[in-house]
Amino acid sequence: MTGPNDFLNRLAREAIAAGSDPSREPISDGDALRLLGDETLSLEALLEAAFLVRAHFFGRKVRIHILQNAQNGACPEDCSYCAQSKSSKAAIAPFRMKSDEEILEGARQAHAAGAFRYCVVLSGTGPRRERVAHFARLVRQIKERYPIEVCVSAGFIDEEMARELKAAGLDRYNHNLNTSAAHYARICTTHDYVARLNTLKAARSEGLEVCAGLIIGMGESHEDRLAVARELRRLSARSIPVNFYTPIPGTALGEQQRLSAEECLRALVLFRFTNPDAEVRAAAGRERYLGERDMRCLKPANSIFAEGYLNSPGEAAPATLRAIAEAGFELERVEP
């Protein structure tokens, strides 16, 4: 019989050995589900084992992501968790796409704040061709001015759109799966899981790195969370934001059973073991469930958001940087 530490050390060795090799599974389904639900595995031991994998691929470096909410509200989709969807009665202020000057200034501020990546997000189903061309021009300008990676999240795109954005220098395209295929109809009816998957495949086919994650805490099972982790492995997702459901008054989904800090951290551990060399991010809801000063999330995760989210506030960048340093981690920047 082997003890919990032997079990977790074995999992860490196997995950490190698998890396990004598509022919190898880093962890079995049974072992992965144990990470989420086996109370005989202490949280401290889980975090230390996940850190062995994280440290192998990323050391103690942390990437800061800063969001630019470039277009807010008035979305025709009915995603029940979203304050911007047509099913929402949340008191948000809709606005059309911000000016080029505002978006470029956001890039300057993100770089000055220590961001590794600047994430520009638009509401809506997806961009028209002329909007993609507009964004391509903006991406070129940002990349010419600042040593920072750029990620765009603008809804559904096809191969031609992805090709144009890649040619402009876009690093990553974000389109979250949000939940599993089996659970998807419970959170959205105006489009399906396959539509999201096809957008990610289009981005990847044209050489864009894939950024895709999920939202924990929308009534899904442990098996649903694992299914998303497996899908992201198949997609070779290089960036995985793990969001924790934050109910905004007026959203259709409403209040759900509140997540515990341990449940959030175990989810991050799961994504580290299932996607060993991917950038795993403690994303929206980090402050709500873990607290602004709790940097235990950096044992499995190697990136976090700062400065806020689309329709909810977050920790300011200076405080985030201090907390990272105090926890013994170091900021990673894009080399000029």
N, C-alpha and C positions, 0 to 999 in steps of 0.2 A: 504493500500500500504506500502510495506517495501522499505527502501532505500538500496543503494549498500552495505553499511557496514553490515546491517542486513542480506542481502543475502550471503555475503562472510563469515560472522561468522557462519551462518547456515551450509554452505558447509564445513567449517573447523570442526565443531562439528560432522557432519555426516562422514567425512573422518576418523577422529580419532576413532569414534565408529566402523567403518567397519574394520579398520586395515588390517590384512591379512586374514580375514574370507572369504573363497571362496564362501560362500552362500550369501554374501552381496556385492552390488555394492556401492563403495564409493561416486559416483556422477553420475547423469543422463547424457545422451548424450547432451541434450539441454543445461544443465548448463555447461558441459565441453566445448562445443563450444563457449559459452559466454566468457569463460576465454580467449579464443584466439582472439575473434573478436569484443567484445562489448566495444566500446570506452567510454561508460558511466562509465565503471569500470576503475578507474585510476590505473596506473601501481603501484603506491605506495601502494594503498589499496590491490591490488592483492598480492604483495610481502609480506605484513604484514599478510595477511590471510594464505598464504602458509607457512609462518614461524611458525604460530601456530601449524600446523600439523608437520612440520619438528622438531620443538623443543620438541613436545610431545614424539616423537620416538627417537630423537638423541641429544636433548639438543643443545648446541652450539659447539659441536665437529665436526671437519672436518677431513676427511680421504684423504691423499695424495696418488695418484697412479703414479707410474713411469713405463714407457714402455721400453722394450728391443726389438728393431727391430732385431730379431735373424736371419732372412733370408729375403732378399729383392729382389723384382722383379721377372721377368720370370714366371709370373702366366698365366696359360692357360685360365682363366676365362675372360670374357669381361665386367666386371663391369665398366660402363662408367665414374663413379666418381673417379676411383682409378688410381693413377699414376703407379701402378705395374701391371696392367692388360695387356692382349695381345693387346687390342685396344688402348693403351696409347703410345704416342710419347714423353712422359715427359723425361727430361734429368736427370734420376736417375741412380745410380750405382748399378746394380744387384750384389748380392753376395750370395754364398751358406751359409748354416747354420754356425753360429759362433762356435768357439771352446767351449768346456766345461768350460775352464778357463775364457773365456770372459763372458760367461753367469753367472758363479758363481761370478765373480768380479762385474758384474752389480748388482747382488743381494746384495752384500756387500755395494756397493755405494748407492743403493736405501734405504737400512736400515739406513745407516749413514745419509742420507739426510732427514730422517723423514717419509719415506713412510710407509703407512699401508699395501699396496699391491704392489707386483712386478708382472708386466704383460708381459709375454713373447709371442711374436707374430711372426709367420712364414707365409710367402707368399705361395700361391699354393692352389690347390683344396682340399687337405687333406693329412694327413700323412700315410705312409705305416706302417705295423705292427712293423717292426724293429725300426722305428723312434719313435713310441709310447713307446716302451720299453726303448729306449735311454732317452726320456723325463722323463719317470718314475724314472729313476736313478738320473737324475738331480734334479727333484723335491725333492726326498728323501734327497739329499745332501744339498739343500738350506734350507729345513725345519730343518735339524739337526744343521745347523750352525747359523741361524738367526731367531729371533721371528718376522716373517713377513708372511703375507698371499701371496699365489701364485695363479695367474690366467694364463691359457694358451689359446692362440687363434691360432689354426693350421688348420682351415678349417673343412670340413665335417668329422665327426667321427660316429662310430656305438656303440652299447651297450658294446661290448667286449672291445673296446678301452677305453671307458669311465670307465669301471670297473677297468681296469689296472691303469689308472691315479688316480682314487679315492683311490685304495689300496696303491698307493705311497704317498698319503697325499695331493694331489692337492685339493685346496679349491674350485675353481670355473673354469668353462669353458666358454670362451667368443665366441659367434658367433652372430654378430649383424643381426637383421632383415633388417635394413637400411631404409625400407619404407614399405608401406602396400602391401597386396596381390594384390589389384586392380592396384597399380601403379608399381609393380615390373618389369613387362616386358618392361617398358620404361627406366629402368636403367641397365638391364642385360638380355642376351638371352641364355647364355651357361648353366645356371641352373635356377631353379624357386624358388619361395618363399617357396613352400612345402619342398624342399630339406633343406633349412635353418631351417625350423620349426622342421623337423625330427631330425636334429642334436641336437637341444636344448632338444627335448623330450628324446633322447637317453642319454644325459648327466644327465638330471634330474632323469631318471628312475634308474640310477646307484648311486644316492645319491650325485652327484655333484651339487653344487649351480649353478644356471644359471645367467650368465652375458650377457645381450643382450640389444641393444639400436637401435638407428636410426640416420639418417643424415637429419637435417632440411635444407631446401633450395634447393631441387633438382626438383622443379616444382610441388611438391605435394600439395594437398589441406589441409585445416584444418581437414576435415573428414578423410583423410589419416593418419594424425598425431594421431588423436584420435583412429583410428583402430589399430595402432601399440601399443598405450598405453593399449588398451583393451586386445590385444593378450598377452602382457607381464604380465598383471594381471592374465590371465588364466594360464600362464606358471609358476606363482609364482616366477618371476625373482627377485633375491635378489639384483642385481646390474644393473642399467640402465644408460649407457652412452648416453647423449644427445649431439650429434655432430652437428656442424654448418658447412655447406658445405664450404670448402676452395678450390677454384679452383687452381690447379697446372698447369702451362702452359704445353700443350701437352696432357692432359687428354681428352677423347672423349666427355665428357659432356660439357666441356668448361665453359665459364662464364654463370652465371645465375643471375637473379635479386638479387641484394645485399640485404641481410637481415638487418633489423634495430636492434638496441640493444633491443628495446622494444619487437620486435617479438621473439627474442631469449629468453628473460626473461619470456615472456608469455608461451613459450613452456615448460620451466622448471617448471613453476607453474602448467601447465596441468599435467605433469608427477608426480608431488607431490600429487595432488589431486586424480589422478587415481590409484596411487600405493603408498598409504600413508606411509607404513613402509618399503619401499624398499630404498636402497641406490641409490639416484639420483645424477648423476655426470654431472657437466658442463665440457664437454670434448673438442674435437678438435674444433678449431675456436674460443674458448673463448677469446683469446687475440686479435684476428682480429676484432671481433664485439663488444666486451665489453671493451677492454683495459686491460692492465695488472694490473692496480690498482683498477679496479672496482669490488668490492666484493659483489655487490648486488645479484649476482648469488647464494650466500650462504644463502640467505633467503629461497629459495625453495630447493636448492641442499645441500647435506652434504658431497660431495667429489668433487675433481678436479684433473686434471692431472698437473704434473710439469715436467720440463726438456725437453719437446718436444714430438713430435708425430712420426708417421712412416716416413713420408717424408717431414715434415715441422717443423720448430723450435717452441719452446714454452718458457714460462717464467722459468728462473732458480729457483731451489728449494729454495735457501736462500731468494730471493725476494718474492716468493710465501708465505713462512712462515711469513715474515714480514707483508705482506698485510693481511694475515689471522688474525694475532694478532692485527694489527691496526684497523681492522673492528670489534673487540670484540669477535672473535671466538677463539677456542683452538684446538690444534693439537691432534688427536686421534692416539695412537700407539697400536700395538698388545702387550698384556701383555706377558712377558716371561713365 
